[in-house]
Each structure stands twice: as structure tokens, then as C-alpha cells.
Amino acid sequence: MLKSRLFKNSIYTIAALSCVGLVPFLFNILVARTFGKEVLGEVNIALSFSLIITLFVTNYFGTAGNKFLAEYRGRNYLEPFKFILFSILIVPVLFLTIIVLFLIWQWDYFSSQFSIQPELLLPIIFYIYFRSYYIILRRLFYGVNLVKNYAIIEISSDLFFFISIGLVTSLNLPHLLIHTYLMGYIFFTILSLILLSKKYKTIIDPLQSVTHYNYKPILRDVNKYGLFTMIGTSASTGTGYLSMIFTGYYLSTSDAGTYSSVLAIISILMFLPRLVTQVLLPEFSKLYGAGDYALILKTLKYTIASLTAIALVIIVPLFIFSDKILAIFGPSFSNGNQILRIILPSVFLRIVSVPLITFLSGTKYVLYPNIGGIIIFISSVISWYLLVPSLNLIGIAIGYSFGIILGIVYLIIMSGIKLRKFQLEH
């Protein structure tokens, strides 16, 4: 039963995340070939700035919602499930509004310091709202096991984006580049809310009412998990976005354009970790809630072996032919091949370690992935501060790779220790 569900969810997730991975990849290629390095760098600095802001809310509500919705589905608890569902749909608006008001107040400072065009304030505000709900709703679909429905909506929204970016580049409208993302997220949010309202009764029907329960411990558990994941995941995921901000701050927009092409390749590779995390996290949480510990260990071993083989097949050729692959953005982008080669080993390690990190996040060891994320963030920031002024883009790549390797090695060690403890306990 679990293998069948994992297989089906993996197929739907592959279809959906294939489109998700193509979105930034195609966006960067079209922008690079149509408008050049300068515009590509400018728009990616603005997007990275916006994405860093959304990370805090999406990781707090989206990741915690995914885990606890799946966990309470595993326990068949109705009231806690409903409480979490409506909380993650309503409360983020309040937090996002506070963030946006602060952004408006300090916009002159942010736009001047990070080379963001002042007129982008309004599209960035809408981007922050709808990007946040896009991520929250995407994770919610996995928490309630509506993966097929998510895949259909994701693919439809991404097709809408592809049409938008095609029109914007063909009509030579660089000021509307961020709007292409925004339209896709709005489309996704509207369709998702309509579907969830129609599926609500089907989702809650199998669950049983809990006679005696207290909201306070539920809220405490969700807040604790959400806070840990927000800090750790935002730190590790935000490292990539922050590297772009550092590039914009210390170097030129042309350098940011070159680095954007490298990150576009990396975003395709990160398809694998995203797929595994989105499929495995709710399954681990559900199995953990149901007490099926043997199946957790079996699933873990299988996914690690599979990912190692897949990662080798993909990354080795990419390392060898990096200059030719980067040339698809334009002939001048081939000089970013050294940057890509420096980053690739850390990406391989990240892919292979995902099942172990997901095991920690989906059980009672959630603290450790977040410590790992903080290690990645701090190590990278210190490295950039020391290396970028003298090594330029090479310094950005070394700092990015060093931080990830250090954080992932820590997580592999901790997961090994906790796995032995987990096996002894269960």
C-alpha cells in the first residue's frame, strides 16, 4: 500500500516538479538571450530579495502544515486536523502584511543598497503575497494527499507562465518580467482554493472526532516545529538567494547575470531533493504518527541507494560538459563553467543526503536539520565576506559550496547517530 502510494505520488510529483524546474530555467534562458546579462542580473537580484522575505512565512506555515496535517491524518484526529488546516490558510496573511508594511517604510534603503529598481515595489509586494501562498498551498496538497490534483494545477499554472514569459520576451517588455511569475502564482492560488473548498468534505470524512483534546499542546507542537524549520530551512534554502544578493551588492549586475545562469542549472538539479522531500516528509510523518517504524527504516534505505545512483548519472556528465551546457544561455555565459564546477560537488552531497534529513524532519529529531541549515548559512556568509572582495564570483561559488558541505556533513553524522538510537528504541 505504501509503495503504491509513494510510486503514484512520485509520478505526479515528477510531472509537477518537472514544470516547476523548467520555470526558472526557461525564464533565465529567454531573458539572457533576449535582454542580456545586465537585465538577467537585475531581475534575479529583485527576485532573490523577494524570495528571502517569503522564506520565513512559507517555511513556518507550509512545512509545519504539511507535517502535522499528514500526522493527524495518520491518527484520524478530526479537530486537530481542522485547526491546523484553517490556521495555515488564514494566519499567514497577518504576518505577510506586517512584513510588507516594513518593506514599504524602508523601500528607499533596500532598493538603493541591493540594486533593485524603485518602481518594482508594487509587483514585489504582490509577488511576496502570492508566492507565499503558492508554496503553502503546494505543501498543503501533500499533507492532505491530493498530490494528483496538485500536479494538474501546477502544470496548468506553469503553462500559463510559459505563455506569459514568451509574450513578454517576444514583445521586448523587460519591465514586466516579474509579472510573469506573479500571474502564474495568482492562477495557482485561485485554482487551489477552489479545489480545496470542493474537496474539503472528502478530506475530513475518514477522520474521527476527538472527545477530549486541547488546542494548547497542538499549538505548542506546531509552533515549535514551525519555528525550528523556519530558522533552519530558511537559513539553508536562503543561502542560494542570499548569494545572489551578495553578488549584486559586491559585484556588477553583469556578474549577477552570469551567476544567474549557474543557479538556473542548479535549480534543475535541486528537482531531486524537492521531489524526495515533498513525497517522503508526509509519508514519514504519517508512518511515525501510526507507529510503523520498521517501514520508515526500509523506505529510508531504498531512497538513499536510488538517489546516489541517479545523482552520479546526472552530475558527472554535467561537470565534464559544464561550459557547453552554460552556452545555451548565450556564448558569453560559458565563462561561468568554473563557478558551476565548484558548486556541483556540494549539490551531489545535498541530493544524496535528502532522505536522511527528511527522516530527521519527519520524526522527533527536527532540531538537527535546522542546526544544519544554520551552519550552512553562517559558513557561507562568513566565506563570502572574506572571499568575494578578492575572488569575485569564484568567492561566491566557494562560499556557497563550503557552507553546504559543512552543514550536510554535520547532518549525515547526526542522522547516523539518531538512526542507531531510533533502531534501538523501536
C-alpha positions as CSV (number, residue, x, y, z in Angstrom):
1,M,0.0,0.0,0.0
2,L,2.8,2.4,1.0
3,K,4.9,1.5,-2.0
4,S,1.9,2.0,-4.4
5,R,1.1,5.4,-2.8
6,L,4.8,6.5,-2.9
7,F,5.1,5.4,-6.5
8,K,1.9,7.3,-7.6
9,N,2.8,10.4,-5.6
10,S,6.3,10.3,-7.1
11,I,5.0,10.1,-10.6
12,Y,2.6,13.1,-10.0
13,T,5.4,15.0,-8.3
14,I,7.8,14.3,-11.1
15,A,5.3,15.7,-13.6
16,A,4.6,18.7,-11.5
17,L,8.2,19.5,-10.4
18,S,9.4,19.0,-14.0
19,C,7.4,22.0,-14.9
20,V,8.5,23.8,-11.6
21,G,12.1,23.2,-12.6
22,L,11.6,24.4,-16.1
23,V,10.0,27.7,-15.0
24,P,13.2,29.4,-13.7
25,F,15.4,27.6,-16.3
26,L,13.3,28.7,-19.3
27,F,12.9,32.2,-17.7
28,N,16.6,32.6,-17.4
29,I,17.4,31.4,-20.9
30,L,14.8,33.6,-22.5
31,V,15.8,36.7,-20.5
32,A,19.5,36.0,-21.1
33,R,19.1,35.6,-24.9
34,T,16.6,38.4,-25.3
35,F,17.9,41.1,-22.9
36,G,21.4,40.1,-21.9
37,K,23.4,39.6,-18.7
38,E,22.6,43.1,-17.2
39,V,18.8,42.6,-17.3
40,L,19.1,39.0,-16.2
41,G,21.2,40.0,-13.2
42,E,18.8,42.9,-12.3
43,V,15.7,40.8,-12.3
44,N,17.3,37.9,-10.4
45,I,18.5,40.2,-7.7
46,A,14.9,41.5,-7.3
47,L,13.5,38.0,-7.3
48,S,16.1,36.7,-4.8
49,F,15.3,39.7,-2.5
50,S,11.6,38.8,-2.6
51,L,12.2,35.1,-2.1
52,I,14.3,35.6,1.0
53,I,11.3,37.5,2.5
54,T,8.8,34.8,1.6
55,L,11.0,32.0,3.0
56,F,10.2,32.8,6.7
57,V,6.4,32.6,6.3
58,T,6.4,29.6,3.9
59,N,8.7,27.5,6.0
60,Y,6.9,28.3,9.2
61,F,3.4,27.6,8.0
62,G,4.0,25.4,4.9
63,T,6.4,22.9,6.3
64,A,4.7,22.6,9.7
65,G,1.3,22.4,8.0
66,N,2.5,19.6,5.7
67,K,3.9,17.5,8.6
68,F,1.0,17.9,11.1
69,L,-1.8,17.6,8.6
70,A,-0.3,14.3,7.5
71,E,0.4,13.2,11.1
72,Y,-3.2,13.9,12.3
73,R,-4.5,12.1,9.2
74,G,-2.4,9.1,10.2
75,R,-4.0,9.3,13.7
76,N,-7.5,10.0,12.3
77,Y,-8.0,13.1,14.5
78,L,-10.6,15.4,13.1
79,E,-10.5,18.6,15.3
80,P,-6.7,19.0,15.4
81,F,-6.6,18.5,11.6
82,K,-9.2,21.2,11.0
83,F,-7.5,23.6,13.5
84,I,-4.2,23.3,11.6
85,L,-5.8,23.4,8.2
86,F,-7.6,26.7,8.8
87,S,-4.6,28.2,10.7
88,I,-2.2,27.8,7.9
89,L,-4.7,29.2,5.4
90,I,-5.6,32.4,7.4
91,V,-2.8,33.4,9.8
92,P,0.0,33.9,7.1
93,V,-1.9,37.0,5.8
94,L,-1.3,38.8,9.0
95,F,2.4,38.1,9.1
96,L,2.9,38.9,5.4
97,T,1.1,42.3,5.9
98,I,3.4,43.2,8.7
99,I,6.4,42.4,6.5
100,V,5.1,44.3,3.6
101,L,4.4,47.4,5.7
102,F,8.0,47.4,6.9
103,L,9.2,46.9,3.3
104,I,7.2,50.0,2.2
105,W,8.6,52.0,5.0
106,Q,12.2,51.1,4.2
107,W,11.9,50.7,0.5
108,D,14.3,53.6,-0.5
109,Y,17.1,51.9,1.6
110,F,16.5,48.4,0.2
111,S,16.2,49.5,-3.4
112,S,19.4,51.6,-3.3
113,Q,21.5,49.0,-1.3
114,F,20.6,46.0,-3.3
115,S,20.4,47.5,-6.8
116,I,16.6,47.0,-7.2
117,Q,14.7,49.3,-9.4
118,P,12.4,51.6,-7.2
119,E,9.4,51.1,-9.5
120,L,9.3,47.4,-8.7
121,L,7.9,47.9,-5.2
122,L,4.2,47.2,-6.2
123,P,4.9,44.0,-8.2
124,I,7.3,42.8,-5.4
125,I,4.6,43.3,-2.8
126,F,2.1,41.2,-4.8
127,Y,4.8,38.7,-5.6
128,I,5.5,38.2,-1.8
129,Y,1.8,37.5,-1.1
130,F,1.1,35.1,-3.9
131,R,4.5,33.3,-3.9
132,S,4.0,32.7,-0.2
133,Y,0.5,31.2,-0.7
134,Y,1.7,29.2,-3.7
135,I,4.3,27.4,-1.5
136,I,1.9,27.0,1.5
137,L,-0.9,25.5,-0.7
138,R,1.6,23.3,-2.6
139,R,2.7,21.7,0.7
140,L,-0.9,21.5,1.9
141,F,-1.8,19.3,-1.0
142,Y,0.8,16.8,0.1
143,G,-0.4,17.0,3.7
144,V,-3.9,16.1,2.7
145,N,-2.8,13.6,0.0
146,L,-4.2,15.4,-3.0
147,V,-1.0,15.1,-5.0
148,K,-2.7,14.3,-8.3
149,N,-4.8,17.4,-8.0
150,Y,-1.8,19.5,-7.1
151,A,0.1,18.2,-10.2
152,I,-2.7,19.2,-12.5
153,I,-3.0,22.7,-11.1
154,E,0.8,23.1,-11.0
155,I,1.2,22.1,-14.7
156,S,-1.7,24.4,-15.7
157,S,-0.2,27.3,-13.8
158,D,3.2,26.7,-15.3
159,L,1.8,26.6,-18.8
160,F,0.2,29.9,-18.1
161,F,3.6,31.2,-17.0
162,F,5.3,29.9,-20.1
163,I,2.9,31.7,-22.3
164,S,3.4,34.9,-20.3
165,I,7.2,34.9,-20.4
166,G,7.0,34.1,-24.1
167,L,4.9,37.1,-24.8
168,V,7.0,39.4,-22.6
169,T,10.2,38.5,-24.3
170,S,8.9,38.4,-27.8
171,L,7.3,41.9,-27.3
172,N,10.5,43.2,-25.6
173,L,8.9,44.2,-22.3
174,P,11.7,43.8,-19.7
175,H,9.7,45.9,-17.1
176,L,7.1,43.1,-17.0
177,L,9.4,40.1,-16.3
178,I,8.5,39.8,-12.6
179,H,4.8,40.0,-13.6
180,T,5.1,36.7,-15.5
181,Y,5.9,34.9,-12.2
182,L,3.2,36.8,-10.4
183,M,0.5,35.8,-12.9
184,G,1.4,32.1,-12.6
185,Y,1.2,32.3,-8.8
186,I,-2.2,34.1,-8.8
187,F,-3.6,31.5,-11.2
188,F,-2.3,28.6,-9.0
189,T,-3.7,30.2,-5.8
190,I,-7.2,30.7,-7.2
191,L,-7.5,27.2,-8.6
192,S,-6.1,25.7,-5.4
193,L,-8.6,27.4,-3.1
194,I,-11.5,26.4,-5.4
195,L,-10.4,22.8,-5.4
196,L,-9.8,22.6,-1.6
197,S,-13.2,24.0,-0.9
198,K,-14.8,21.3,-3.2
199,K,-12.6,18.5,-1.7
200,Y,-13.0,19.6,2.0
201,K,-15.7,17.1,2.9
202,T,-13.9,14.2,1.2
203,I,-10.7,15.1,3.1
204,I,-12.3,15.2,6.6
205,D,-14.8,12.3,6.2
206,P,-12.4,9.5,7.1
207,L,-11.3,11.4,10.3
208,Q,-12.9,10.7,13.7
209,S,-14.0,13.3,16.2
210,V,-11.8,13.6,19.3
211,T,-13.8,13.8,22.5
212,H,-11.2,15.3,24.7
213,Y,-8.4,17.4,23.3
214,N,-6.7,20.7,24.0
215,Y,-5.7,23.3,21.4
216,K,-2.7,24.5,23.5
217,P,-0.4,21.4,23.1
218,I,-1.3,21.2,19.4
219,L,-0.4,24.9,19.0
220,R,2.7,24.4,21.0
221,D,3.9,21.5,18.9
222,V,3.1,23.3,15.6
223,N,4.8,26.5,16.8
224,K,7.9,24.6,18.0
225,Y,8.2,22.7,14.7
226,G,7.4,25.7,12.6
227,L,9.9,27.9,14.4
228,F,12.7,25.3,14.1
229,T,12.0,24.7,10.4
230,M,11.6,28.4,9.7
231,I,15.1,29.1,11.1
232,G,16.9,26.1,9.7
233,T,15.2,25.7,6.3
234,S,15.2,29.4,5.7
235,A,18.9,29.6,6.5
236,S,19.8,26.7,4.2
237,T,17.4,27.5,1.4
238,G,18.0,31.2,1.7
239,T,21.7,30.7,1.1
240,G,21.2,30.5,-2.6
241,Y,19.1,33.6,-2.7
242,L,21.5,35.5,-0.4
243,S,24.4,34.5,-2.6
244,M,22.6,36.5,-5.4
245,I,22.1,39.4,-3.1
246,F,25.9,39.4,-2.2
247,T,26.7,39.3,-5.9
248,G,24.5,42.3,-6.5
249,Y,26.0,44.2,-3.5
250,Y,29.7,43.5,-4.1
251,L,29.9,42.9,-7.9
252,S,28.1,44.1,-11.1
253,T,24.7,43.2,-12.5
254,S,26.6,41.5,-15.4
255,D,28.3,39.2,-12.8
256,A,24.9,38.6,-11.3
257,G,23.7,37.6,-14.8
258,T,26.5,35.0,-15.1
259,Y,25.8,33.7,-11.7
260,S,22.0,33.5,-12.5
261,S,22.8,31.1,-15.4
262,V,24.7,28.8,-13.0
263,L,21.9,28.9,-10.4
264,A,19.4,28.1,-13.2
265,I,21.3,24.9,-13.8
266,I,21.4,24.2,-10.0
267,S,17.7,24.8,-9.8
268,I,17.1,21.9,-12.2
269,L,19.4,19.6,-10.2
270,M,17.5,20.6,-7.0
271,F,14.4,19.0,-8.6
272,L,15.5,15.7,-7.0
273,P,15.7,16.9,-3.4
274,R,12.4,18.8,-3.7
275,L,10.7,15.7,-5.1
276,V,12.0,13.4,-2.4
277,T,11.2,15.8,0.4
278,Q,7.7,16.5,-0.8
279,V,6.9,12.8,-1.2
280,L,8.7,11.5,1.8
281,L,8.1,14.1,4.5
282,P,4.3,13.5,4.8
283,E,4.8,9.7,4.5
284,F,7.4,9.7,7.3
285,S,5.2,11.8,9.4
286,K,2.2,9.6,8.8
287,L,4.1,6.4,9.5
288,Y,5.6,8.0,12.6
289,G,2.1,9.0,13.8
290,A,0.8,5.5,13.1
291,G,3.8,3.9,14.8
292,D,5.1,1.9,11.8
293,Y,8.8,2.4,12.5
294,A,10.1,-0.7,10.6
295,L,8.7,0.7,7.3
296,I,10.3,4.1,7.9
297,L,13.8,2.4,8.0
298,K,13.1,0.2,5.0
299,T,11.9,3.3,2.9
300,L,15.0,5.2,4.1
301,K,17.5,2.6,2.8
302,Y,15.8,2.3,-0.5
303,T,15.6,6.0,-1.3
304,I,19.3,6.6,-0.3
305,A,20.5,3.9,-2.7
306,S,18.3,5.1,-5.5
307,L,19.3,8.8,-5.1
308,T,23.0,8.0,-5.1
309,A,22.9,6.2,-8.4
310,I,20.7,8.9,-10.0
311,A,22.9,11.7,-8.8
312,L,26.0,10.2,-10.2
313,V,24.5,9.6,-13.6
314,I,23.3,13.3,-13.8
315,I,26.1,15.3,-12.1
316,V,29.3,13.6,-13.6
317,P,28.4,14.5,-17.3
318,L,27.3,17.9,-16.2
319,F,30.6,18.5,-14.5
320,I,32.5,17.4,-17.7
321,F,30.4,19.4,-20.2
322,S,29.6,22.5,-18.0
323,D,30.9,25.1,-20.5
324,K,28.7,23.7,-23.3
325,I,25.7,23.5,-21.1
326,L,26.0,27.1,-20.0
327,A,26.3,28.2,-23.6
328,I,22.6,27.6,-24.0
329,F,22.1,31.0,-22.2
330,G,24.4,32.6,-24.8
331,P,28.1,32.3,-25.8
332,S,29.2,34.8,-23.2
333,F,27.8,32.6,-20.4
334,S,30.3,29.8,-20.9
335,N,32.9,31.5,-18.7
336,G,30.7,30.6,-15.8
337,N,31.7,26.9,-16.1
338,Q,34.3,27.1,-13.3
339,I,31.6,28.5,-11.0
340,L,29.3,25.6,-11.8
341,R,32.1,23.0,-11.3
342,I,32.9,24.4,-7.8
343,I,29.2,24.2,-6.7
344,L,28.4,20.7,-8.2
345,P,30.1,18.5,-5.5
346,S,28.0,20.2,-2.8
347,V,24.8,19.6,-4.9
348,F,25.7,15.9,-5.2
349,L,26.1,15.7,-1.4
350,R,22.8,17.5,-0.8
351,I,20.9,15.2,-3.1
352,V,22.2,12.0,-1.6
353,S,21.6,13.2,2.0
354,V,18.0,14.3,1.5
355,P,16.3,11.0,2.8
356,L,18.3,11.3,6.0
357,I,17.4,14.9,6.5
358,T,13.8,14.2,5.7
359,F,13.8,11.3,8.3
360,L,15.0,13.7,10.9
361,S,12.4,16.4,10.0
362,G,9.5,13.9,9.8
363,T,10.1,12.3,13.2
364,K,11.1,13.7,16.5
365,Y,14.6,14.9,15.5
366,V,13.5,18.1,13.7
367,L,16.0,20.2,15.6
368,Y,19.0,18.8,13.8
369,P,18.2,19.7,10.2
370,N,17.6,23.2,11.4
371,I,21.0,23.4,13.1
372,G,22.5,22.1,9.8
373,G,20.7,24.9,8.0
374,I,22.1,27.5,10.3
375,I,25.6,26.0,9.8
376,I,25.2,26.3,6.0
377,F,24.0,29.9,6.3
378,I,26.7,31.2,8.8
379,S,29.6,29.3,7.0
380,S,28.6,30.7,3.6
381,V,28.1,34.3,4.8
382,I,31.5,34.3,6.6
383,S,33.1,32.8,3.5
384,W,31.5,35.4,1.2
385,Y,32.6,38.3,3.4
386,L,36.2,37.1,3.4
387,L,36.5,35.8,-0.2
388,V,34.2,37.9,-2.5
389,P,36.2,41.2,-2.4
390,S,39.3,39.4,-3.7
391,L,38.0,36.4,-5.7
392,N,34.7,37.9,-7.0
393,L,32.4,35.2,-8.4
394,I,34.8,32.4,-7.5
395,G,34.5,33.6,-3.9
396,I,30.7,33.4,-4.2
397,A,30.9,29.8,-5.5
398,I,33.4,28.6,-2.9
399,G,31.4,30.1,-0.1
400,Y,28.2,28.6,-1.4
401,S,29.7,25.1,-1.7
402,F,31.7,25.2,1.5
403,G,28.7,26.1,3.6
404,I,26.5,23.3,2.1
405,I,29.3,20.7,2.5
406,L,29.9,21.7,6.1
407,G,26.2,21.7,7.0
408,I,25.4,18.4,5.2
409,V,28.4,16.6,6.7
410,Y,27.1,17.6,10.2
411,L,23.6,16.3,9.3
412,I,24.9,13.0,7.9
413,I,26.8,12.4,11.2
414,M,23.7,13.3,13.3
415,S,21.3,11.2,11.3
416,G,23.7,8.2,11.7
417,I,23.7,8.7,15.4
418,K,19.9,9.1,15.6
419,L,19.2,6.2,13.3
420,R,21.1,3.9,15.6
421,K,19.2,5.3,18.5
422,F,15.9,5.0,16.6
423,Q,16.5,1.3,15.8
424,L,17.3,0.5,19.4
425,E,14.2,2.3,20.6
426,H,11.8,0.8,18.0
